[in-house]
Amino acid sequence: MKLTSKGRYAVTAILDIALNGENNPVTLSDISERQSISLSYLEQLFAKLRRHGLVRSVRGPGGGYQLGLPTDKISIGMIITAVNENIAVTKCLGKGNCRDGQECLTHSLWEELSHRIESFLDQITLAELVNKQSAKQHIHQSHQDFDNLLVVNS
């Protein structure tokens, strides 16, 4: 299984909106700049994310994108599915024609792994990622404050 940039970028972009769009819509150009993702690629991804109701666009001055659902209602699996990412690890992509039109000996093993990965991604919410990122930022800020205190007291 290989999660391509499509899935990674979609998750990253939606997480960026969750972290930066609490009060105002977030523009794709801001996401592009902060996350180093091509603007045209983001436009393609967001067309799919919007169709699945994961984001909504706000037009006009100060417009951009907002989340379409609360962070605790958006799973990582939903985001990956919305951009048509395939996480199947079977050689046949789940079709059962791995070896000359027949299932290979290990087909059921890889199929089960695919289901477990899908289940794992469905259980992780955007809210969890936001909380983890917020905790990291808080720790980083605390370290900076401590370092500044040491410099002042030196």
PLY file of the C-alpha trace (Angstrom):
ply
format ascii 1.0
element vertex 154
property float x
property float y
property float z
element edge 153
property int vertex1
property int vertex2
end_header
0.00 0.00 0.00
1.20 3.45 -0.80
-0.70 6.51 0.30
0.06 9.01 -2.44
0.51 12.74 -2.13
-3.19 13.18 -2.95
-4.29 11.72 0.37
-1.47 13.27 2.39
-2.05 16.73 0.94
-5.81 16.54 1.46
-5.38 15.65 5.14
-2.73 18.35 5.58
-4.89 21.01 3.91
-7.98 20.21 5.95
-5.91 20.18 9.14
-4.56 23.61 8.14
-8.14 24.90 7.87
-9.03 23.37 11.24
-6.04 25.10 12.86
-6.23 28.45 11.08
-9.88 28.91 10.13
-11.63 29.08 13.46
-12.80 32.66 12.93
-12.38 33.30 9.21
-12.29 31.29 5.99
-8.85 30.15 4.84
-7.69 30.79 1.29
-6.08 28.10 -0.78
-3.17 30.44 -1.45
-2.54 30.68 2.32
-2.64 26.89 2.63
-0.37 26.59 -0.40
2.17 28.95 1.13
2.11 27.47 4.64
2.16 23.82 3.54
4.21 24.09 0.32
1.48 22.48 -1.78
0.83 23.64 -5.34
-2.19 25.95 -5.59
-3.49 24.18 -8.70
-3.22 20.81 -6.93
-5.15 22.20 -3.94
-7.86 23.47 -6.29
-8.31 19.95 -7.69
-8.41 18.39 -4.21
-10.84 20.97 -2.84
-13.30 20.40 -5.67
-13.54 16.78 -4.46
-13.57 17.69 -0.76
-16.37 20.19 -1.39
-18.47 17.63 -3.27
-18.22 15.33 -0.23
-19.27 18.13 2.14
-15.98 18.14 4.05
-15.32 21.80 3.20
-17.47 24.66 2.00
-16.44 27.71 0.08
-17.14 31.27 1.16
-17.23 33.76 -1.71
-16.33 37.42 -1.78
-13.78 39.55 0.03
-12.37 37.63 2.94
-13.60 34.41 1.35
-11.95 31.05 1.26
-12.76 27.67 2.74
-14.22 26.49 6.02
-14.82 23.01 7.32
-18.13 21.53 6.23
-18.52 19.51 9.45
-17.26 19.80 13.02
-13.74 18.44 13.50
-15.01 15.53 15.58
-17.26 14.43 12.70
-14.53 14.32 10.05
-12.41 11.18 10.02
-9.12 10.85 8.19
-10.68 7.96 6.28
-13.43 10.29 5.02
-10.84 12.75 3.70
-8.83 10.06 1.93
-11.97 8.53 0.42
-13.18 11.94 -0.77
-10.09 12.45 -2.92
-10.43 8.94 -4.39
-7.33 7.62 -2.68
-7.05 3.85 -2.88
-5.59 2.25 0.24
-6.02 -1.36 -0.88
-2.83 -3.35 -0.38
-3.85 -6.30 -2.54
-2.06 -6.60 -5.85
-5.44 -6.79 -7.59
-6.87 -3.81 -5.65
-9.50 -6.09 -4.11
-10.84 -7.53 -7.37
-9.65 -11.07 -6.69
-7.82 -11.49 -10.01
-4.29 -11.34 -8.58
-2.82 -14.27 -10.47
-4.08 -15.04 -13.95
-7.65 -14.10 -13.05
-7.62 -16.04 -9.77
-6.98 -14.98 -6.20
-3.37 -15.44 -5.11
-2.53 -17.53 -2.05
-2.14 -14.48 0.18
-5.10 -12.47 -1.14
-7.13 -12.77 2.07
-4.16 -11.63 4.17
-3.69 -8.44 2.15
-7.42 -7.86 1.95
-7.68 -8.06 5.76
-4.78 -5.62 6.10
-6.59 -3.21 3.78
-9.71 -3.41 5.97
-7.69 -2.80 9.13
-5.96 0.24 7.65
-9.32 1.60 6.51
-10.81 1.01 9.96
-7.81 2.67 11.63
-8.12 5.78 9.45
-11.88 5.92 10.01
-11.32 5.98 13.78
-9.00 9.00 13.77
-10.84 12.31 13.73
-9.65 15.70 12.65
-10.33 16.86 16.22
-7.67 14.43 17.47
-5.10 15.82 15.04
-5.99 19.38 16.03
-5.55 18.52 19.71
-2.17 16.87 19.08
-0.97 19.82 17.00
-2.18 22.31 19.62
-0.36 20.38 22.35
2.85 20.41 20.28
2.55 24.16 19.75
1.94 24.71 23.47
5.04 22.68 24.39
7.11 24.54 21.79
5.90 27.90 23.14
6.69 26.83 26.72
10.24 25.92 25.68
10.67 29.28 23.97
9.33 31.12 27.04
11.75 29.18 29.27
14.68 29.94 26.94
13.75 33.63 26.94
13.58 33.62 30.74
17.06 32.12 30.92
18.46 34.80 28.60
16.83 37.61 30.62
18.14 36.22 33.92
21.68 35.66 32.64
0 1
1 2
2 3
3 4
4 5
5 6
6 7
7 8
8 9
9 10
10 11
11 12
12 13
13 14
14 15
15 16
16 17
17 18
18 19
19 20
20 21
21 22
22 23
23 24
24 25
25 26
26 27
27 28
28 29
29 30
30 31
31 32
32 33
33 34
34 35
35 36
36 37
37 38
38 39
39 40
40 41
41 42
42 43
43 44
44 45
45 46
46 47
47 48
48 49
49 50
50 51
51 52
52 53
53 54
54 55
55 56
56 57
57 58
58 59
59 60
60 61
61 62
62 63
63 64
64 65
65 66
66 67
67 68
68 69
69 70
70 71
71 72
72 73
73 74
74 75
75 76
76 77
77 78
78 79
79 80
80 81
81 82
82 83
83 84
84 85
85 86
86 87
87 88
88 89
89 90
90 91
91 92
92 93
93 94
94 95
95 96
96 97
97 98
98 99
99 100
100 101
101 102
102 103
103 104
104 105
105 106
106 107
107 108
108 109
109 110
110 111
111 112
112 113
113 114
114 115
115 116
116 117
117 118
118 119
119 120
120 121
121 122
122 123
123 124
124 125
125 126
126 127
127 128
128 129
129 130
130 131
131 132
132 133
133 134
134 135
135 136
136 137
137 138
138 139
139 140
140 141
141 142
142 143
143 144
144 145
145 146
146 147
147 148
148 149
149 150
150 151
151 152
152 153
